[in-house]
Amino acid sequence: MHWPLTTIASIALGAATFAQTNQNAGNKAMDRVKHLRDFQVIEFRRYTIKQGERERFAEYFESYFPEAFQQIGAIVFGQFFERKNPDGFTWIRGFRNTDARAIINASFYYGPLWREHSSTMNSLMVDSDNVLLLRPLTPEQDVPVLPAVDPIKEGKGARGVMVAQIFALNPNSVDAFAQQAETVFGSYRAAGAREAGVLVTLDVPNNFPQLPVRTDGPYLVWLGIVKDNQTLDSSFTPLVERSLQSFSATGLLRNAPELLILDPTRRSRLRWL
């Protein structure tokens, strides 16, 4: 079949217009959250939920808490189901600095919203103490705040797959490891993963001890988002498997890296856009 040149030109123009429209829409969406940036203290929180209760826990969590934290100056970057752990619920929260972490957590956990719902939430959890207190490796490698899920345009909820690779490092080796690992992280990006942060242990006293954090660091956490399971299985996962030998060869790891495959819950900001 041979199409006239005018038809081909029209198709090309239409595709370009469509792409530009999508890009413009994306830019406008990001403009709405440009004030939500510079969260330099990050909690990577991994909860164990009672068997069979994870969906219910997520429904309560998303109904009450993300906007509550945003209103008092923190941000819930995203929340996820751990794919290989049916009882695992992970969420990532950010504060602008360490003082803000103490003030905001006190305001929330001693406030009326948590007082109303704490008994319900606590009754669904087995453990909530598996928490890494982190900071961006550099200010530019922080976790992005994406626009909230649009309930009209994203009626099916958040899409994509979040991946987190967690490295337990030897003492005083964070910078050396990060430098050596960058080549591998670059290959992840080239394979279609959108980097969503490179985070390392924030080595400061816990200024809100009511919420424990792990003290067995240092850790480096690489975060990325892939479009779908096909990209995950065909491109990203094989790279991760091939990289293990390179990471081991650095001599800077205390044990093998942990890879978390995280499915965004319905209203998770961190998702594939």
C-alpha positions as CSV (number, residue, x, y, z in Angstrom):
1,M,0.0,0.0,0.0
2,H,1.4,3.4,-1.0
3,W,0.1,6.5,0.8
4,P,0.4,10.0,-0.8
5,L,3.1,12.2,0.5
6,T,0.4,14.6,1.8
7,T,-1.1,11.9,3.9
8,I,2.3,10.8,5.3
9,A,3.0,14.4,6.1
10,S,-0.3,14.8,7.9
11,I,0.3,11.7,9.9
12,A,3.8,12.9,10.9
13,L,2.4,16.3,11.9
14,G,-0.4,14.7,13.9
15,A,2.1,12.5,15.8
16,A,4.3,15.5,16.5
17,T,1.3,17.5,17.7
18,F,0.2,14.7,19.9
19,A,3.6,14.2,21.5
20,Q,3.9,18.0,22.0
21,T,0.5,18.1,23.6
22,N,1.4,15.3,26.0
23,Q,4.7,17.0,26.9
24,N,2.9,20.3,27.5
25,A,0.3,18.6,29.7
26,G,3.1,16.9,31.6
27,N,5.0,20.2,32.1
28,K,1.8,21.9,33.3
29,A,1.3,19.0,35.8
30,M,4.8,19.4,37.1
31,D,4.3,23.2,37.4
32,R,1.6,22.5,40.0
33,V,4.1,20.7,42.3
34,K,7.2,22.9,41.7
35,H,6.8,24.3,45.3
36,L,7.0,20.7,46.6
37,R,10.8,20.2,46.4
38,D,14.0,20.1,48.5
39,F,13.0,17.3,50.9
40,Q,16.4,16.4,52.1
41,V,15.5,14.0,55.0
42,I,13.8,10.9,53.8
43,E,12.3,7.9,55.6
44,F,12.2,4.6,53.7
45,R,9.5,2.8,55.7
46,R,8.8,-1.0,55.3
47,Y,5.9,-2.3,57.3
48,T,4.8,-5.9,57.9
49,I,1.0,-6.0,57.7
50,K,-1.2,-8.8,59.2
51,Q,-1.8,-11.6,56.7
52,G,-4.6,-10.8,54.3
53,E,-5.0,-7.2,55.5
54,R,-2.6,-5.3,53.2
55,E,-5.2,-4.0,50.8
56,R,-7.4,-2.8,53.7
57,F,-4.4,-1.1,55.3
58,A,-3.6,0.7,52.0
59,E,-7.1,1.9,51.6
60,Y,-7.1,3.4,55.1
61,F,-3.6,4.9,54.6
62,E,-4.5,6.6,51.3
63,S,-7.8,7.8,52.5
64,Y,-6.4,9.7,55.5
65,F,-2.7,10.4,55.5
66,P,-0.9,11.7,52.4
67,E,-2.7,15.1,52.3
68,A,-2.4,15.4,56.1
69,F,1.4,15.2,55.9
70,Q,1.5,17.6,53.0
71,Q,-0.6,20.1,54.8
72,I,1.9,20.3,57.7
73,G,5.0,20.5,55.5
74,A,6.1,17.0,54.8
75,I,5.4,14.8,51.7
76,V,4.5,11.2,51.0
77,F,6.4,10.5,47.9
78,G,4.6,7.2,47.3
79,Q,3.3,4.0,48.8
80,F,3.7,0.4,47.4
81,F,3.0,-3.3,47.8
82,E,6.2,-5.4,47.9
83,R,5.7,-7.9,45.2
84,K,7.6,-10.8,46.7
85,N,6.3,-10.3,50.2
86,P,2.5,-10.5,50.4
87,D,2.5,-8.8,53.8
88,G,5.0,-6.0,52.9
89,F,3.8,-2.4,52.6
90,T,6.5,0.2,51.8
91,W,6.1,4.0,51.8
92,I,8.5,6.9,51.4
93,R,8.2,10.1,53.3
94,G,10.2,13.3,53.1
95,F,11.0,16.3,55.3
96,R,12.9,19.5,54.4
97,N,15.4,19.0,57.2
98,T,16.0,17.2,60.5
99,D,14.3,19.8,62.6
100,A,11.2,19.7,60.4
101,R,11.1,15.9,60.9
102,A,10.8,16.2,64.7
103,I,8.3,19.1,64.6
104,I,6.1,17.5,61.9
105,N,6.1,14.0,63.4
106,A,5.1,15.4,66.8
107,S,2.4,17.5,65.2
108,F,1.0,14.5,63.4
109,Y,1.3,11.7,65.9
110,Y,0.1,13.8,68.8
111,G,-2.6,15.4,66.7
112,P,-6.3,14.7,66.2
113,L,-6.2,12.7,62.9
114,W,-3.8,10.0,64.2
115,R,-5.7,10.0,67.5
116,E,-8.8,9.1,65.7
117,H,-7.4,6.4,63.4
118,S,-4.3,5.0,65.2
119,S,-6.1,2.1,66.8
120,T,-7.4,0.9,63.4
121,M,-4.0,1.3,61.7
122,N,-2.1,-0.3,64.6
123,S,-4.4,-3.2,64.7
124,L,-3.5,-4.1,61.1
125,M,0.3,-3.9,61.5
126,V,2.7,-6.5,62.8
127,D,5.9,-4.4,62.6
128,S,6.6,-0.8,61.6
129,D,10.2,-0.4,62.8
130,N,12.1,-1.4,59.6
131,V,12.9,2.2,58.6
132,L,16.0,3.7,56.9
133,L,16.6,7.3,57.6
134,L,18.2,8.7,54.5
135,R,19.4,11.7,52.5
136,P,20.0,12.3,48.8
137,L,23.5,11.4,47.8
138,T,23.6,14.9,46.2
139,P,20.9,17.6,46.3
140,E,20.2,16.7,42.6
141,Q,19.6,13.1,43.4
142,D,16.6,13.6,45.7
143,V,13.3,11.9,45.3
144,P,11.0,13.8,42.9
145,V,7.5,14.9,44.0
146,L,5.2,13.9,41.1
147,P,1.7,15.3,40.7
148,A,-1.0,13.6,42.7
149,V,-2.9,10.9,40.9
150,D,-5.8,12.5,38.9
151,P,-9.0,10.6,39.9
152,I,-10.6,11.5,36.5
153,K,-7.7,11.2,34.0
154,E,-6.1,8.3,35.9
155,G,-9.2,6.4,36.8
156,K,-7.4,3.1,37.0
157,G,-4.9,4.5,39.5
158,A,-1.1,4.6,39.5
159,R,0.7,2.7,36.8
160,G,4.2,1.3,36.4
161,V,6.6,-0.5,38.6
162,M,8.9,1.0,41.3
163,V,12.2,-0.7,42.0
164,A,14.5,-0.2,44.9
165,Q,18.0,-1.7,45.1
166,I,19.4,-1.6,48.7
167,F,23.1,-1.8,49.3
168,A,24.5,-2.5,52.8
169,L,28.0,-0.8,52.7
170,N,31.1,-1.1,54.7
171,P,31.8,1.9,57.0
172,N,33.2,5.0,55.4
173,S,32.6,3.7,51.9
174,V,29.5,5.5,50.6
175,D,31.2,7.9,48.2
176,A,33.6,5.3,46.9
177,F,30.8,2.8,46.2
178,A,28.5,5.5,44.7
179,Q,31.3,6.5,42.3
180,Q,31.9,2.9,41.2
181,A,28.2,2.0,40.9
182,E,27.3,5.0,38.7
183,T,28.2,3.0,35.5
184,V,25.7,0.4,36.4
185,F,23.1,2.9,37.4
186,G,23.6,4.6,34.0
187,S,22.9,1.2,32.3
188,Y,19.6,1.0,34.3
189,R,18.6,4.4,33.0
190,A,19.6,3.4,29.4
191,A,17.4,0.3,29.7
192,G,14.3,2.5,30.3
193,A,14.3,3.0,34.1
194,R,13.6,6.5,35.3
195,E,15.9,7.2,38.2
196,A,13.9,8.4,41.2
197,G,16.6,9.1,43.7
198,V,20.0,7.9,45.0
199,L,19.8,7.9,48.8
200,V,22.3,7.2,51.5
201,T,22.1,6.8,55.3
202,L,21.6,10.1,57.2
203,D,23.9,9.6,60.1
204,V,22.3,11.8,62.8
205,P,20.6,11.0,66.1
206,N,17.0,10.1,65.9
207,N,15.3,13.3,67.0
208,F,11.8,11.6,67.1
209,P,12.6,8.4,69.0
210,Q,9.0,7.5,69.2
211,L,9.5,6.3,65.7
212,P,12.6,4.0,65.6
213,V,15.0,4.0,62.7
214,R,17.7,1.4,61.9
215,T,21.2,2.0,63.1
216,D,23.0,-0.8,61.2
217,G,24.1,1.4,58.2
218,P,25.5,2.7,56.1
219,Y,23.2,2.0,53.2
220,L,22.8,3.3,49.7
221,V,19.4,3.0,48.1
222,W,18.8,3.4,44.3
223,L,15.2,4.1,43.3
224,G,13.8,3.8,39.8
225,I,10.5,3.5,37.9
226,V,9.9,1.3,34.9
227,K,6.9,1.4,32.6
228,D,5.6,-2.1,32.9
229,N,6.4,-5.7,33.6
230,Q,7.7,-6.3,30.1
231,T,10.4,-3.6,30.6
232,L,11.1,-5.0,34.1
233,D,11.5,-8.6,32.9
234,S,13.1,-8.1,29.5
235,S,15.5,-5.1,30.2
236,F,15.9,-4.1,33.8
237,T,16.0,-7.4,35.7
238,P,18.7,-9.0,33.5
239,L,20.9,-5.9,34.0
240,V,20.5,-6.2,37.8
241,E,21.5,-9.9,37.7
242,R,24.5,-9.2,35.6
243,S,25.6,-6.3,37.8
244,L,25.8,-8.4,41.0
245,Q,29.3,-9.5,40.2
246,S,30.4,-6.0,39.5
247,F,29.0,-4.8,42.9
248,S,30.7,-7.7,44.7
249,A,34.0,-6.9,43.1
250,T,34.1,-3.5,44.7
251,G,34.8,-5.1,48.1
252,L,32.6,-2.4,49.7
253,L,29.5,-4.4,50.4
254,R,28.6,-6.2,53.7
255,N,26.2,-8.6,52.0
256,A,24.5,-9.0,48.6
257,P,22.3,-6.2,47.4
258,E,18.5,-6.5,48.0
259,L,16.2,-5.8,45.1
260,L,12.6,-4.7,46.0
261,I,9.9,-4.8,43.3
262,L,7.3,-2.4,44.4
263,D,3.8,-2.1,42.9
264,P,2.4,1.4,43.4
265,T,-0.9,1.5,45.3
266,R,-3.8,3.3,43.6
267,R,-2.9,6.8,44.7
268,S,0.9,6.6,44.9
269,R,2.6,9.8,43.5
270,L,5.7,7.8,42.5
271,R,4.5,6.0,39.4
272,W,5.1,5.9,35.6
273,L,3.7,9.1,34.0
